Amino acid sequence: MKRQRILGINPPVEDFAFFDLWSKPAGLLYLLKRMKMNGNEVYLLDCIHEASVGKKSFGREKIGCMEIEKPPAYRGIKRKYHRFGLSEERIMERLAEIPRPDAVFLTSAMTYWYGGVKWIISILKRELPDVPVILGGTYAKLCPEHAKGLGADRLVTGHWIPDSHYPAMDLYEKIPYGITMTSFGCPLSCSYCASRILWPKYTRRTVPEVLREIDHQVGLGAEDIAFYDDALLIDKKEYLYQLCRGSIKAYGERIRFHTPNGLHVREIDDECAKMLKGSGFKTIRLSLESIDPKISDASSGKVAREEYARAVRSLLNAGYSGTDCETYILLGLPGQSIDSVKETVRFVHSSGGKPKLAEFSPIPGTTSFNMAAEEMPELKTEPLLHNNSVYSSWISGNISPEELQELKDMARRRC
């Protein structure tokens, strides 16, 4: 097979806000590593990482941006809109620095971030007119018909499990943190989550494989590792505890671990909390969603009041603070009342945790999306309307901006 020169691109993000929550294009990086192992010449242009303008805690970065005109779907929203990432001038400079590729692989994340994807495709078609652009990622998989209109030469919409030992983090000059996934997919079926759509089959990697992946990134300079798993604590004694013991043996307290996607609190007991604390899990995010039984059912019945309270007690006894026990609470689900959100916020406070509002995004293919689309059919044709930061308070009208601010104020202080 002829050796190919491949360029992978992580595009800019167009949105009202963007935060680096240990955000790296994991799927693209695993793919680039596989291509490199197959003998291809591989390059990376990460328009987010390369636009860093400063450091935040635990390796995270502050990303530079510029204000741009809001698209028509957002014209009535009284918030500024930005493009986060490299400027057009800098992208053109970087393309000139990289040897002309035989193909460009472009990833896409949130469905409502397609504006940045479309923008960079237009640049690629102008600067590299004869180079095929292959678009993959979450947006391309969830909204293939819409993605066809962006100008890419090919869409990748199938299901793919990485088969290399680690993502191509070595393509960065210096990595601010590392990433890993011990599994792909989730054994649960929450009505608002796309995990089962993106990975229909739950697949778990071996502990030695994950430890090698972590060790590779530590060797590149990472002191922080973020787990992208949706179900990290499943079979914890047979899996996670082995991983923790291996990490302790290799690094002691030198490496910090983070769980931005949230942990299933039903699985957290005294032993689990001590294991997490002792092996360097610094940032703990807990998945509660709601104590409203109707909402809990939509979350596959993941947790009940007493299970959450027990989990927080265990974490506090293990040495975590209440601030460390940041807890995701869903807001804006179809049929969800504001009072039920308030009740859940109060419950988290009373249990010693820290509430963090997670605003609902209607994700194509999920049960919750279908319910929302019954009230707003436009969701099926305009992915910008999926934006969680404005869906509940501006798009669906489920909650007013004033009510949203009240809930945020409640979450910040005990009440």
C-alpha positions as CSV (number, residue, x, y, z in Angstrom):
1,M,0.0,0.0,0.0
2,K,1.3,3.5,-0.9
3,R,2.5,5.6,2.0
4,Q,0.1,8.5,2.5
5,R,0.6,11.9,4.1
6,I,-2.3,12.5,6.4
7,L,-3.4,15.7,8.2
8,G,-5.8,15.5,11.1
9,I,-7.6,18.7,12.1
10,N,-9.5,19.6,15.2
11,P,-11.6,22.6,14.1
12,P,-12.4,25.8,15.9
13,V,-15.6,26.0,18.0
14,E,-18.3,28.5,17.4
15,D,-20.5,29.0,20.4
16,F,-21.5,31.4,23.2
17,A,-18.9,29.9,25.5
18,F,-16.2,27.2,25.5
19,F,-14.2,25.7,28.4
20,D,-11.3,23.3,28.2
21,L,-12.7,20.5,30.3
22,W,-9.7,18.3,29.4
23,S,-10.9,18.5,25.8
24,K,-8.9,16.7,23.2
25,P,-10.2,15.1,19.9
26,A,-9.8,11.5,21.3
27,G,-11.3,9.7,18.3
28,L,-9.2,11.6,15.8
29,L,-6.0,11.0,17.9
30,Y,-6.7,7.2,18.1
31,L,-7.3,7.2,14.3
32,L,-4.1,9.1,13.6
33,K,-2.1,6.7,15.8
34,R,-3.5,3.8,13.8
35,M,-2.5,5.4,10.5
36,K,1.0,6.2,11.8
37,M,1.4,2.5,12.9
38,N,0.4,1.5,9.4
39,G,3.3,3.4,7.9
40,N,1.7,6.7,6.9
41,E,3.2,10.2,7.5
42,V,0.9,11.9,10.0
43,Y,0.4,15.5,11.1
44,L,-2.0,17.3,13.4
45,L,-3.5,20.8,13.4
46,D,-5.4,21.3,16.6
47,C,-7.1,24.7,16.2
48,I,-8.2,24.7,19.9
49,H,-5.0,23.7,21.6
50,E,-2.8,25.9,19.4
51,A,-5.0,28.9,20.3
52,S,-4.1,28.6,24.1
53,V,-3.6,32.0,25.7
54,G,-2.9,30.8,29.2
55,K,-3.1,28.0,31.7
56,K,-5.8,27.0,34.1
57,S,-5.9,24.4,36.9
58,F,-4.7,20.8,36.3
59,G,-3.2,21.5,32.9
60,R,-6.4,22.9,31.3
61,E,-6.0,25.8,28.9
62,K,-7.7,29.1,28.3
63,I,-8.6,29.3,24.6
64,G,-8.4,32.5,22.6
65,C,-11.4,33.7,20.7
66,M,-12.9,36.4,18.6
67,E,-16.5,37.7,18.5
68,I,-18.4,36.8,15.3
69,E,-21.9,37.4,14.0
70,K,-24.6,35.1,15.4
71,P,-26.2,32.8,12.9
72,P,-29.9,33.4,12.1
73,A,-31.0,30.7,14.5
74,Y,-29.5,32.7,17.4
75,R,-30.4,36.2,16.3
76,G,-32.9,36.7,19.2
77,I,-30.5,35.6,21.9
78,K,-29.0,38.4,23.9
79,R,-25.5,37.0,24.3
80,K,-22.2,37.4,22.4
81,Y,-21.1,34.7,20.0
82,H,-17.5,33.7,19.4
83,R,-15.2,31.6,17.4
84,F,-12.8,29.8,19.8
85,G,-9.5,28.7,18.2
86,L,-7.0,29.8,15.7
87,S,-7.7,32.7,13.4
88,E,-7.9,32.3,9.6
89,E,-4.5,33.9,9.2
90,R,-2.9,31.6,11.6
91,I,-4.6,28.5,10.1
92,M,-3.2,29.5,6.7
93,E,0.2,29.9,8.1
94,R,0.0,26.5,9.7
95,L,-1.2,24.9,6.5
96,A,1.8,26.4,4.7
97,E,4.2,24.9,7.4
98,I,2.8,21.4,7.0
99,P,3.8,19.3,3.9
100,R,0.9,19.1,1.5
101,P,-1.3,16.2,2.6
102,D,-2.8,13.5,0.5
103,A,-6.0,13.6,2.7
104,V,-7.4,15.7,5.5
105,F,-9.3,14.0,8.3
106,L,-11.5,16.4,10.1
107,T,-13.3,15.7,13.4
108,S,-16.5,17.1,14.8
109,A,-17.8,17.2,18.3
110,M,-21.1,18.7,19.4
111,T,-23.8,18.8,16.8
112,Y,-24.3,22.6,17.4
113,W,-20.6,23.3,16.7
114,Y,-20.9,22.6,13.0
115,G,-20.3,26.2,12.2
116,G,-16.6,25.9,13.0
117,V,-16.5,22.7,10.9
118,K,-18.1,24.4,7.9
119,W,-15.8,27.5,8.2
120,I,-12.6,25.5,8.2
121,I,-13.8,23.3,5.3
122,S,-14.2,26.4,3.2
123,I,-10.6,27.4,4.0
124,L,-9.3,23.9,3.1
125,K,-11.2,23.9,-0.2
126,R,-9.6,27.2,-1.0
127,E,-6.1,26.5,0.1
128,L,-5.9,22.8,-0.7
129,P,-8.5,22.4,-3.5
130,D,-7.5,19.0,-4.7
131,V,-7.0,17.4,-1.3
132,P,-10.0,15.2,-0.2
133,V,-11.6,16.2,3.2
134,I,-13.0,13.3,5.2
135,L,-15.3,14.3,8.0
136,G,-16.0,12.1,11.0
137,G,-16.8,12.5,14.7
138,T,-20.0,12.9,16.8
139,Y,-21.8,15.5,14.6
140,A,-21.2,13.6,11.4
141,K,-22.5,10.4,13.0
142,L,-25.6,11.9,14.6
143,C,-26.6,14.4,11.8
144,P,-25.3,12.7,8.6
145,E,-27.8,14.4,6.3
146,H,-27.1,17.8,7.6
147,A,-23.3,17.2,7.6
148,K,-23.5,16.3,3.8
149,G,-24.1,20.0,3.1
150,L,-20.9,21.3,4.7
151,G,-18.7,20.5,1.7
152,A,-16.6,17.5,2.9
153,D,-15.8,14.9,0.2
154,R,-16.7,12.0,2.4
155,L,-18.4,11.3,5.7
156,V,-17.4,8.6,8.2
157,T,-20.5,7.6,10.1
158,G,-19.8,4.0,11.1
159,H,-18.9,2.7,14.6
160,W,-15.2,2.2,15.2
161,I,-13.3,1.0,18.3
162,P,-9.6,2.1,18.5
163,D,-7.2,-0.8,18.3
164,S,-4.0,1.0,19.0
165,H,-2.4,1.2,22.4
166,Y,-2.7,5.0,22.8
167,P,-3.9,8.2,21.1
168,A,-1.3,10.1,19.1
169,M,-0.6,12.6,21.8
170,D,3.0,12.7,20.6
171,L,1.8,14.8,17.7
172,Y,1.6,17.7,20.1
173,E,4.8,19.6,20.8
174,K,4.0,19.6,24.5
175,I,0.9,18.1,26.0
176,P,-0.8,20.0,28.9
177,Y,-2.6,16.8,30.1
178,G,-3.4,13.3,28.9
179,I,-6.6,11.5,28.1
180,T,-7.8,7.9,28.2
181,M,-10.8,5.7,27.8
182,T,-11.0,2.4,29.6
183,S,-14.2,1.5,27.7
184,F,-16.4,2.6,24.8
185,G,-20.1,2.9,25.3
186,C,-22.2,2.4,28.4
187,P,-24.2,-0.6,29.7
188,L,-27.0,1.8,30.7
189,S,-29.6,3.4,28.4
190,C,-30.4,6.9,29.7
191,S,-33.1,8.6,27.5
192,Y,-31.0,11.8,27.0
193,C,-27.6,10.2,26.3
194,A,-26.1,9.3,22.9
195,S,-23.5,6.8,24.2
196,R,-25.5,3.7,23.0
197,I,-25.9,5.4,19.5
198,L,-22.2,6.2,19.1
199,W,-21.1,2.8,20.5
200,P,-24.0,0.3,20.3
201,K,-21.8,-2.4,22.0
202,Y,-20.2,-1.7,25.4
203,T,-16.5,-2.7,25.1
204,R,-13.9,-2.6,27.8
205,R,-10.1,-2.5,27.2
206,T,-7.6,-4.5,29.3
207,V,-6.1,-2.9,32.4
208,P,-2.5,-3.4,31.0
209,E,-3.4,-1.7,27.8
210,V,-4.8,1.3,29.6
211,L,-1.8,1.5,31.9
212,R,0.5,1.5,28.9
213,E,-1.5,4.3,27.4
214,I,-1.3,6.4,30.6
215,D,2.5,5.6,30.9
216,H,3.1,6.8,27.3
217,Q,1.5,10.1,28.0
218,V,3.2,10.5,31.4
219,G,6.4,10.0,29.4
220,L,5.4,12.9,27.1
221,G,5.1,15.2,30.2
222,A,1.5,14.8,31.3
223,E,0.9,15.2,35.1
224,D,-2.9,15.1,34.7
225,I,-5.0,12.4,33.0
226,A,-8.7,12.7,32.2
227,F,-10.9,9.6,31.9
228,Y,-13.5,10.0,29.1
229,D,-15.5,7.0,30.2
230,D,-19.2,7.0,30.6
231,A,-19.1,4.0,33.0
232,L,-15.8,4.0,34.8
233,L,-17.0,2.3,38.0
234,I,-18.7,-0.7,36.4
235,D,-17.1,-3.9,37.8
236,K,-14.9,-1.6,39.9
237,K,-13.3,-4.3,42.1
238,E,-12.3,-6.5,39.1
239,Y,-11.2,-3.6,36.9
240,L,-10.8,-0.1,38.4
241,Y,-9.1,-1.2,41.6
242,Q,-6.5,-3.1,39.5
243,L,-5.9,0.0,37.5
244,C,-5.6,2.1,40.6
245,R,-3.0,-0.3,42.1
246,G,-1.0,-0.3,38.9
247,S,-1.0,3.5,38.9
248,I,0.1,3.7,42.6
249,K,2.9,1.3,41.9
250,A,4.1,3.2,38.9
251,Y,3.6,6.9,40.0
252,G,2.8,7.1,43.7
253,E,1.1,10.5,44.1
254,R,2.8,12.1,41.2
255,I,-0.1,11.9,38.7
256,R,-3.6,13.4,39.1
257,F,-6.7,11.8,37.6
258,H,-9.9,13.5,36.6
259,T,-13.5,12.3,35.8
260,P,-15.2,15.1,33.9
261,N,-18.0,12.8,32.6
262,G,-19.3,12.0,36.0
263,L,-19.3,8.8,38.2
264,H,-22.2,6.5,39.0
265,V,-22.7,7.3,42.7
266,R,-24.4,3.9,43.3
267,E,-21.0,2.3,42.9
268,I,-19.2,4.6,45.5
269,D,-18.9,3.1,48.9
270,D,-16.1,3.5,51.6
271,E,-13.7,1.2,49.9
272,C,-14.2,2.8,46.5
273,A,-13.8,6.3,47.9
274,K,-10.6,5.4,49.6
275,M,-9.3,3.8,46.4
276,L,-10.1,6.9,44.4
277,K,-8.5,9.2,46.9
278,G,-5.4,7.0,47.4
279,S,-4.6,6.6,43.7
280,G,-4.7,10.3,42.8
281,F,-8.3,11.0,41.6
282,K,-8.3,14.7,42.1
283,T,-11.4,15.9,40.3
284,I,-14.5,14.0,41.1
285,R,-17.7,14.6,39.2
286,L,-20.9,12.8,40.3
287,S,-23.9,11.9,38.2
288,L,-27.1,12.4,40.2
289,E,-29.3,14.1,37.5
290,S,-32.4,14.4,39.7
291,I,-34.2,13.0,42.7
292,D,-37.5,13.3,40.9
293,P,-38.6,9.7,40.3
294,K,-39.7,10.5,36.7
295,I,-36.3,11.9,35.8
296,S,-34.5,9.2,37.6
297,D,-36.3,6.6,35.4
298,A,-35.0,8.5,32.4
299,S,-31.5,8.1,33.8
300,S,-31.9,4.3,33.9
301,G,-32.7,4.5,37.6
302,K,-29.0,5.1,38.3
303,V,-29.4,6.6,41.8
304,A,-31.7,7.2,44.7
305,R,-31.5,9.7,47.5
306,E,-29.9,7.4,50.0
307,E,-27.3,6.1,47.6
308,Y,-26.2,9.6,46.7
309,A,-26.0,10.6,50.4
310,R,-24.0,7.5,51.2
311,A,-21.6,8.2,48.3
312,V,-20.9,11.7,49.5
313,R,-20.4,10.5,53.1
314,S,-17.9,8.0,51.8
315,L,-16.0,10.6,49.8
316,L,-15.9,13.0,52.6
317,N,-14.7,10.3,55.0
318,A,-12.0,9.5,52.5
319,G,-10.6,13.0,52.6
320,Y,-12.5,14.8,49.8
321,S,-14.1,18.1,50.5
322,G,-17.7,19.1,49.8
323,T,-16.4,21.3,47.0
324,D,-14.7,18.2,45.5
325,C,-18.1,16.4,45.3
326,E,-19.4,18.4,42.4
327,T,-22.7,16.9,41.3
328,Y,-24.4,17.1,37.9
329,I,-28.1,18.0,38.1
330,L,-30.0,17.9,34.9
331,L,-32.0,21.0,33.9
332,G,-34.5,21.5,31.0
333,L,-35.6,17.9,30.2
334,P,-39.0,17.7,28.5
335,G,-41.6,17.6,31.2
336,Q,-39.2,18.6,34.0
337,S,-40.4,21.1,36.5
338,I,-38.4,23.9,37.9
339,D,-39.5,22.9,41.4
340,S,-38.0,19.4,41.0
341,V,-34.6,21.0,40.0
342,K,-34.8,23.2,43.1
343,E,-35.5,20.2,45.3
344,T,-32.5,18.3,43.9
345,V,-30.3,21.4,44.4
346,R,-31.3,21.6,48.0
347,F,-30.8,17.9,48.5
348,V,-27.3,18.0,47.2
349,H,-26.5,20.9,49.5
350,S,-28.0,19.1,52.5
351,S,-26.0,15.9,51.7
352,G,-22.7,17.8,51.7
353,G,-22.1,17.9,47.9
354,K,-21.8,20.8,45.4
355,P,-24.5,21.2,42.8
356,K,-23.5,21.8,39.2
357,L,-26.3,22.4,36.7
358,A,-26.1,20.5,33.5
359,E,-28.4,22.0,30.9
360,F,-30.2,19.6,28.7
361,S,-29.2,19.2,25.0
362,P,-31.6,17.3,22.7
363,I,-29.3,14.8,21.1
364,P,-30.6,13.2,17.8
365,G,-31.5,9.6,18.1
366,T,-32.4,9.7,21.8
367,T,-35.8,9.3,23.4
368,S,-35.6,12.8,24.9
369,F,-34.8,14.3,21.5
370,N,-37.9,12.7,20.0
371,M,-40.0,14.1,22.8
372,A,-38.6,17.5,22.4
373,A,-38.9,17.4,18.6
374,E,-42.7,16.7,18.9
375,E,-43.0,20.2,20.4
376,M,-40.3,21.7,18.1
377,P,-39.9,19.9,14.7
378,E,-37.1,22.4,13.7
379,L,-34.7,20.4,16.0
380,K,-34.6,17.7,13.3
381,T,-33.2,20.1,10.6
382,E,-31.2,22.7,12.5
383,P,-28.5,21.3,14.9
384,L,-27.8,24.8,16.3
385,L,-31.0,24.4,18.2
386,H,-29.5,21.6,20.2
387,N,-27.2,24.0,22.0
388,N,-27.5,23.2,25.8
389,S,-26.3,26.6,26.9
390,V,-29.3,28.3,25.3
391,Y,-31.8,25.5,24.6
392,S,-33.9,25.7,27.9
393,S,-33.8,29.4,28.5
394,W,-34.0,30.8,24.9
395,I,-35.0,28.1,22.4
396,S,-37.5,25.8,24.0
397,G,-39.0,28.3,26.4
398,N,-39.0,25.7,29.2
399,I,-37.5,28.2,31.5
400,S,-36.9,31.9,31.5
401,P,-33.4,33.4,31.7
402,E,-34.4,34.9,35.1
403,E,-35.5,31.5,36.4
404,L,-32.2,30.0,35.1
405,Q,-30.2,32.6,36.9
406,E,-32.2,31.9,40.1
407,L,-31.3,28.2,39.8
408,K,-27.6,29.0,39.2
409,D,-27.6,31.3,42.3
410,M,-29.2,28.5,44.4
411,A,-26.5,26.0,43.2
412,R,-23.7,28.4,44.2
413,R,-24.9,28.9,47.7
414,R,-26.6,26.7,50.3
415,C,-30.2,27.5,50.7
